[in-house]
Amino acid sequence: MKCPSLCCRMAGYVHVSREDIRRLAKHLGITVPAFEAKHILEITRKGEKRIKSGYKTCQFLTPDRLCGVYAARPNDCRGYVCWNQEDETVYDYAAFLQVPVEKLRDREKDVKK
């Protein structure tokens, strides 16, 4: 199964710890301050740093729906699983959401026939 990148394209935030930031900066070949200046999108009132906001697509998602920083991805991303679980409900839902509306309409027409 190919990951449908639901978490990267839909609702949710990605918090990054100091360790995450160091790992990502090293992976990208930049300094920690340069990473923070370029890639931190929000800082919460509690001081938590985020690289993905709400309903926005993650800045590191590539056009072919792969993670551009997979080897160094944050712990929030490492802990998110939907594509490799026995219960495929979340995966199936994520895959369904990515079907273009026109294809869904075509399927509906085929069912009515």
C-alpha positions as CSV (number, residue, x, y, z in Angstrom):
1,M,0.0,0.0,0.0
2,K,1.2,3.5,-0.8
3,C,0.7,6.1,2.0
4,P,-2.1,8.5,0.9
5,S,-0.4,11.3,2.8
6,L,-3.6,12.2,4.7
7,C,-1.7,13.6,7.7
8,C,0.5,15.7,5.5
9,R,-2.3,17.3,3.5
10,M,-5.2,17.5,5.9
11,A,-6.0,18.6,9.4
12,G,-3.4,18.6,12.1
13,Y,-0.3,20.3,13.4
14,V,3.3,19.1,13.5
15,H,5.1,20.1,16.6
16,V,8.9,20.0,16.5
17,S,11.1,19.5,19.6
18,R,14.7,20.8,19.9
19,E,15.9,17.3,18.8
20,D,13.6,17.4,15.8
21,I,14.8,20.8,14.8
22,R,18.5,19.8,15.1
23,R,17.9,16.6,13.1
24,L,16.0,18.4,10.4
25,A,18.5,21.2,10.1
26,K,21.4,18.7,9.8
27,H,19.4,16.7,7.2
28,L,18.9,19.9,5.2
29,G,22.5,21.1,5.6
30,I,21.6,24.3,7.4
31,T,22.0,25.7,10.9
32,V,19.4,25.5,13.6
33,P,18.7,29.3,13.5
34,A,18.4,29.1,9.7
35,F,16.0,26.2,9.9
36,E,13.9,28.0,12.5
37,A,13.8,31.2,10.5
38,K,12.8,29.4,7.3
39,H,10.6,26.5,8.5
40,I,8.9,27.3,11.8
41,L,5.4,28.5,10.9
42,E,4.0,29.0,14.4
43,I,5.0,29.2,18.0
44,T,2.2,28.6,20.5
45,R,1.7,30.5,23.7
46,K,3.3,27.6,25.4
47,G,6.4,28.0,23.2
48,E,5.8,24.9,21.1
49,K,7.2,25.2,17.6
50,R,5.3,24.0,14.6
51,I,6.3,23.2,11.0
52,K,2.7,22.4,9.8
53,S,-0.4,24.4,10.6
54,G,-4.0,23.2,10.8
55,Y,-5.5,22.4,7.5
56,K,-2.4,23.4,5.4
57,T,-0.3,21.0,3.5
58,C,3.1,20.2,5.0
59,Q,5.9,22.3,3.5
60,F,8.0,19.1,3.2
61,L,5.5,17.1,1.2
62,T,6.9,16.6,-2.4
63,P,4.7,16.8,-5.5
64,D,4.7,13.0,-5.7
65,R,3.2,12.9,-2.1
66,L,6.3,11.7,-0.4
67,C,8.0,13.2,2.6
68,G,11.0,15.3,1.5
69,V,12.6,14.9,4.9
70,Y,11.5,11.3,5.7
71,A,14.9,10.2,7.2
72,A,14.8,13.2,9.6
73,R,11.0,13.6,10.0
74,P,9.8,14.9,13.4
75,N,8.6,12.6,16.1
76,D,5.0,13.7,15.5
77,C,5.3,12.2,12.0
78,R,7.1,9.1,13.1
79,G,4.3,8.3,15.5
80,Y,1.5,8.8,13.0
81,V,0.4,5.5,11.4
82,C,-2.5,4.8,9.2
83,W,-1.1,2.8,6.3
84,N,0.5,-0.1,8.0
85,Q,-2.2,-1.1,10.5
86,E,-4.3,-4.2,10.6
87,D,-7.4,-2.1,10.7
88,E,-7.3,-0.2,7.4
89,T,-10.2,2.1,8.1
90,V,-8.1,5.3,8.4
91,Y,-6.0,4.3,5.4
92,D,-9.1,3.6,3.3
93,Y,-10.7,6.9,4.3
94,A,-7.5,8.7,3.4
95,A,-7.3,7.0,0.0
96,F,-11.0,7.8,-0.6
97,L,-10.5,11.5,0.1
98,Q,-7.9,11.6,-2.6
99,V,-10.2,10.4,-5.4
100,P,-11.1,13.3,-7.7
101,V,-14.8,14.2,-7.6
102,E,-15.2,13.4,-11.3
103,K,-14.1,9.8,-10.7
104,L,-16.5,9.5,-7.8
105,R,-19.3,10.8,-10.1
106,D,-18.3,8.2,-12.8
107,R,-18.4,5.4,-10.2
108,E,-21.8,6.6,-9.0
109,K,-23.1,6.5,-12.6
110,D,-21.7,2.9,-13.0
111,V,-23.5,1.8,-9.9
112,K,-26.8,3.2,-11.0
113,K,-26.7,1.3,-14.3
